[in-house]
């Protein structure tokens, strides 16, 4: 009986939770760094080709993205299977490029506008016709720095 | 007596931070962050006027044609894409000073032309091979001239090498073959 009583009096103190905030913060920071926000839903299938001579895109604010690919299953019924250009969150034609570029340009501070890069995320499977039209349109709009998005592979021997 | 002592002891939370750090480092090492990478290209300025007629010596021009069937025609001969890089390197550097290859790397011009029906994948592969031909030539030149890797050189030295072997890649308007319907 006395044994039982003693146990009750000496209950174990709870695990110290002092370091819990640190752990949680660390996890938070980790996910903040790793997570890449996708601000637009992809409406085209984009599987970029592989290349070896890659350049990293440094400043995200100076980059605008243009996607070309075939519509995803969700949009197939409405838009068919022909390759489409996606600007922002909707399908567009090459004629919409100048306005799209101008809008992005307006959001960039004046001094940095000459280093704006267009990142072209184009599907493997697309033919050069639509890509050529896009290139012409970019040149007409004065957007000359472009980056063909690609996956890393080793150089061929 | 021993039992009583164990009850009173608190779990040591001091090592918790170490465990958390370990986890953090583990995740940092194993996670590959999706990066935006790609082949950087500078397009030529748009002009309404037709380009000036340039008299180019044919020995200096390395023409690459990619047709709608994704086949390559390099200087009039069919070529496999695997051989493109080494062939281009030999053309630009011309180590044996052959009559039918570039007078000097400074004069060499690469010209690409594709059909509208050419696959984007093939096009980018061709572009990538030609770019890697130049990159390798630069690296070799850096080794010979400064005895260092290209990325260890100062900007001025890199520029010097790039001026010696300038990358001149001209792209013609695509021909209208094999357009997708």
Interface residues (C-beta under 8 A of the other chain):
Chain A: X6 X7 X10 X12 X13 X15 X16 X18 X19 X22 X23 X26 X30 X33 X34 X36 X48 X49 X51 X52 X53 X54 X55 X56 X57 X60 X63 X82 X83 X117 X119 X120 X122 X123 X124 X125 X126 X127 X128 X129 X130 X131 X132 X135 X136 X138 X139 X140 X142 X143 X144 X145 X146 X147 X148 X149 X150 X151 X152 X155 X156
Chain B: X4 X7 X8 X9 X10 X11 X13 X16 X17 X20 X21 X24 X27 X28 X31 X33 X34 X35 X36 X37 X38 X39 X40 X41 X42 X43 X44 X45 X46 X68 X82 X85 X114 X115 X116 X117 X118 X119 X120 X121 X123 X124 X125 X127 X128 X129 X131 X132 X135 X136 X173 X174 X178 X179 X180
